[in-house]
Amino acid sequence: MRTRSIQPGDLILVNKRGRIFHATVRGVAAGGGFEVAPIERGITWRHVKASEISEHWARTGVRREGRPPAGQLGFDELGA
């Protein structure tokens, strides 16, 4: 897996010593690997190697409040 595309805030699936769990990436660790925050309870690992990452989901941009997505009608425009 290419780790260049993994950024802080992304979700990853980790297989560490046979234990599979999801985590949020906090940043790149000194000496390689990633600092993570596990999502599941009971997981204490906070550092994973690139070889232990099974899947990666990139975080999407946050929408601004009050601005509907392009092409979406507001309630005012639907008036009867």
SEKOLRO-786254 format. One record per residue: x, z, y of N, C-alpha, C, O, CB in turn; residue number from 1; residue in one letter. Coordinates in steps of 0.1 Angstrom, whole numbers, plus 5000, padded with zeros to 4 digits. Each point is the difference from the previous one (the first is absolute). Glycine has a CB too. Example, Ala and Ser with C-alpha at 12.3 -4.5 7.8 and 13.67 -1.06 7.14 Angstrom:
% SEKOLRO-786254
{{5132,5078,4943},{4991,5000,5012},{5009,5000,5012},{5010,5007,5000},{4971,5005,4988},1,'a'},
{{5015,4981,5023},{5009,5000,5011},{4992,5008,5011},{5005,5001,5011},{5007,4977,4983},2,'s'},
***
This chain:
% SEKOLRO-786254
{{5008,5000,4988},{4992,5000,5012},{5009,5000,5012},{5010,5007,5001},{4971,5005,4987},1,'m'},
{{5015,4981,5022},{5007,4999,5013},{4996,5012,5009},{4988,5002,5002},{5014,4973,4996},2,'r'},
{{5007,5033,5006},{4997,5012,5007},{5001,4997,5015},{4996,5009,5008},{5012,5005,4974},3,'t'},
{{4996,4975,5022},{5001,4996,5014},{4986,5001,5007},{4999,5003,5012},{5021,4983,4983},4,'r'},
{{4970,5010,4998},{4986,5000,5006},{4993,5014,5000},{4990,5001,5006},{5009,4975,4986},5,'s'},
{{5007,5034,5002},{4994,5013,4999},{5003,5007,5013},{5012,5002,5004},{4990,4999,4971},6,'i'},
{{4987,5004,5032},{5001,5006,5013},{4994,5014,4999},{4992,5002,4991},{5008,4976,5021},7,'q'},
{{5003,5031,4997},{4994,5013,5001},{4985,4998,5002},{4995,4992,5008},{5025,5019,5001},8,'p'},
{{4972,4997,4983},{4985,4999,5001},{4994,4992,4988},{4988,5001,4998},{5014,5001,5027},9,'g'},
{{5006,4990,4969},{4996,4992,4988},{4997,5009,4988},{5005,5011,4999},{5008,4969,5010},10,'d'},
{{4978,5015,4982},{4998,5007,4988},{5008,4993,4989},{5001,4988,4999},{4975,5018,5008},11,'l'},
{{5029,5002,4983},{5007,4995,4989},{4995,5007,4987},{4995,5012,5001},{5025,4983,5014},12,'i'},
{{4982,4998,4974},{4998,5006,4987},{5013,5003,4994},{5009,4990,4999},{4969,4998,4998},13,'l'},
{{5025,5024,4999},{5013,5004,4995},{4999,5004,4985},{4991,5006,4996},{5016,5002,5027},14,'v'},
{{5004,4988,4970},{5001,5004,4986},{5013,5008,4999},{5011,4993,4999},{4976,4987,4992},15,'n'},
{{5013,5033,5010},{5012,5008,5000},{5000,5008,4987},{4992,5009,4998},{5009,4992,5028},16,'k'},
{{5008,4996,4965},{5002,5007,4988},{4987,5000,4991},{4997,5010,4994},{5021,5004,5017},17,'r'},
{{4975,4975,4990},{4987,4999,4992},{4988,5006,5007},{4989,4997,4996},{5025,5004,4984},18,'g'},
{{4988,5005,5031},{4989,5005,5008},{4996,4990,5011},{5008,4997,5008},{4999,5027,4988},19,'r'},
{{4981,4971,5003},{4995,4990,5009},{4991,5006,5011},{4991,5008,4997},{5010,4975,4985},20,'i'},
{{5003,5014,5031},{4992,5006,5011},{5001,4991,5012},{5009,4992,5001},{4995,5031,4990},21,'f'},
{{4986,4979,5018},{5000,4993,5013},{5006,5008,5011},{4999,5013,4999},{4980,4975,4994},22,'h'},
{{5027,5006,5016},{5007,5007,5011},{4999,4992,5013},{4999,4987,5000},{5016,5025,4984},23,'a'},
{{4986,4995,5027},{5002,4993,5013},{5014,5001,5004},{5007,5010,4999},{4970,4996,5008},24,'t'},
{{5029,4983,4998},{5014,4999,5004},{5001,5007,5013},{4993,4997,5010},{5011,4981,4977},25,'v'},
{{5006,5031,5014},{5003,5007,5013},{5011,4993,5007},{5001,5001,5012},{4991,5021,4978},26,'r'},
{{5018,4973,5002},{5011,4993,5007},{5011,4997,4989},{4998,5003,4988},{4997,5009,5034},27,'g'},
{{5016,4982,4983},{5011,4997,4991},{5009,5012,4999},{5003,5007,5011},{4996,4969,4996},28,'v'},
{{5005,5028,4981},{5009,5012,4998},{5014,4996,5002},{5004,4989,4998},{4979,5021,4986},29,'a'},
{{5025,5000,5020},{5015,4998,5001},{5005,4998,4986},{4997,5007,4991},{5005,5007,5030},30,'a'},
{{5007,4976,4977},{5005,4997,4987},{4992,4991,4992},{5002,4999,4988},{5009,5023,5013},31,'g'},
{{4978,4972,5004},{4992,4991,4993},{4987,5007,4995},{4999,5012,5000},{5021,4975,4993},32,'g'},
{{4970,5005,5003},{4987,5005,4996},{4991,5003,5012},{5003,4996,5011},{5008,5014,4969},33,'g'},
{{4978,4997,5017},{4990,5003,5010},{4996,5014,5000},{4999,5006,4989},{4993,4970,5009},34,'f'},
{{5005,5029,5014},{4993,5013,5001},{4985,4998,4999},{4995,4991,5007},{5024,5019,5007},35,'e'},
{{4974,4997,4977},{4986,4998,4998},{4992,5013,5001},{5005,5011,4999},{5001,4969,4987},36,'v'},
{{4981,5018,5015},{4990,5011,5000},{4990,4997,4989},{4992,4991,5002},{5011,5015,5023},37,'a'},
{{4998,5000,4963},{4991,4997,4989},{4985,5003,5005},{4997,5009,5007},{5021,4996,4976},38,'p'},
{{4973,4986,5012},{4986,5002,5002},{4993,5009,4990},{4992,5008,5004},{5008,4969,5006},39,'i'},
{{5004,5022,4978},{4994,5008,4989},{5005,5014,5001},{5012,5003,5005},{4986,4977,4980},40,'e'},
{{4994,5029,5010},{5004,5014,5000},{5010,5003,4988},{4999,4993,4990},{4979,5013,5020},41,'r'},
{{5030,5003,4991},{5009,5004,4990},{5013,4992,4999},{5008,5003,4991},{4972,5004,4997},42,'g'},
{{5022,4984,5021},{5013,4992,5001},{5009,5007,5010},{4996,5002,5011},{4992,4976,4982},43,'i'},
{{5024,5025,5003},{5010,5006,5009},{5011,4991,5005},{5007,5003,5009},{4987,5018,4980},44,'t'},
{{5007,4967,5005},{5011,4991,5004},{4997,4995,5014},{4989,4996,5003},{5015,4997,4973},45,'w'},
{{5007,5007,5032},{4999,4995,5014},{5010,4988,5002},{5000,4995,5012},{4993,5028,4995},46,'r'},
{{5014,4974,4983},{5010,4989,5002},{4999,4991,4987},{5000,5005,4989},{5016,5009,5025},47,'h'},
{{4983,4973,4989},{4999,4990,4988},{5010,4989,5003},{5004,4997,5011},{4972,5009,4985},48,'v'},
{{5029,4989,4993},{5009,4988,5000},{4992,4987,5001},{4988,5000,4996},{5030,5013,4991},49,'k'},
{{4988,4977,5017},{4993,4987,5001},{4996,4995,4986},{4990,4994,4998},{5023,5000,5022},50,'a'},
{{4995,5009,4970},{4997,4996,4986},{4988,5007,4994},{4994,4996,4990},{5030,4999,5007},51,'s'},
{{4972,5016,5009},{4989,5008,4995},{4987,4996,5006},{4989,5005,4996},{5026,5014,5001},52,'e'},
{{4985,4972,5013},{4988,4995,5006},{4994,4988,4992},{5006,4990,4997},{5003,5017,5026},53,'i'},
{{4978,4995,4973},{4994,4990,4991},{4991,4990,5009},{5001,4988,4997},{4999,5029,4984},54,'s'},
{{4993,4988,5028},{4992,4992,5009},{5000,5005,5014},{5004,5011,5003},{4981,4984,4978},55,'e'},
{{5012,4996,5028},{5001,5003,5015},{4988,4993,5007},{4996,4989,4998},{5029,5012,5001},56,'h'},
{{4968,5007,5010},{4990,4996,5008},{5003,5002,5015},{5003,5012,5003},{4980,4993,4978},57,'w'},
{{5018,4985,5027},{5003,5001,5014},{4989,5006,5008},{4988,4997,4997},{5028,4984,5001},58,'a'},
{{4987,5027,5011},{4990,5006,5009},{4996,4990,5010},{5009,4993,5006},{5000,5030,4991},59,'r'},
{{4978,4975,5006},{4996,4991,5010},{4999,5006,5013},{5000,5012,5002},{4987,4976,4981},60,'t'},
{{5012,5004,5028},{4999,5005,5013},{4988,5008,5003},{4989,4997,4993},{5024,4983,5014},61,'g'},
{{4987,5029,5002},{4989,5008,5003},{4992,4993,5011},{5005,4995,5010},{5007,5026,4984},62,'v'},
{{4975,4979,5004},{4991,4993,5010},{4998,5009,5012},{5000,5013,4999},{4988,4975,4983},63,'r'},
{{5011,5006,5030},{4997,5008,5012},{4986,5004,5000},{4991,4991,4997},{5028,4997,5015},64,'r'},
{{4978,5024,4993},{4986,5004,5001},{4993,4992,5011},{5006,4997,5010},{5000,5026,4982},65,'e'},
{{4981,4974,5006},{4993,4993,5010},{5002,4985,5000},{4993,4993,5008},{5008,5027,5005},66,'g'},
{{5007,4975,4979},{5003,4986,4999},{4996,4994,4986},{5007,5003,4991},{5011,4999,5026},67,'r'},
{{4970,4991,4982},{4996,4995,4987},{5010,4989,4995},{5006,4993,5009},{4970,5014,4996},68,'p'},
{{5025,4991,4982},{5008,4989,4996},{4995,4986,5005},{4988,4999,5003},{5017,5014,4976},69,'p'},
{{5003,4978,5022},{4996,4987,5005},{4989,4994,4992},{5001,5000,4987},{5023,4996,5022},70,'a'},
{{4966,4999,4997},{4989,4994,4993},{4989,5009,4996},{4990,4996,4994},{5026,4988,4998},71,'g'},
{{4985,5029,5010},{4990,5010,4997},{4991,5002,5012},{5005,5002,5011},{5010,5009,4972},72,'q'},
{{4972,4988,5015},{4990,5003,5010},{4998,5014,5003},{5000,5008,4990},{4989,4971,5004},73,'l'},
{{5009,5025,5018},{4996,5014,5003},{4985,5002,5000},{4993,4990,4999},{5028,5012,5015},74,'g'},
{{4974,5010,4987},{4986,5003,5000},{4993,4994,5012},{4989,4996,4999},{5016,5025,4988},75,'f'},
{{5002,4979,5024},{4994,4994,5012},{4997,4985,4999},{4990,4995,5006},{5022,5023,5007},76,'d'},
{{4996,4975,4980},{4999,4986,4998},{4989,4996,4990},{4995,4989,4999},{5029,5009,5007},77,'e'},
{{4972,5012,4986},{4990,4998,4990},{4986,5002,5004},{4990,4999,4993},{5027,5007,4990},78,'l'},
{{4981,4999,5030},{4987,5004,5005},{4989,4990,4997},{5002,4988,5000},{5010,5024,5018},79,'g'},
{{4976,4994,4981},{4988,4992,4996},{4992,4997,5012},{4990,4993,4999},{5010,5017,4979},80,'a'},
***
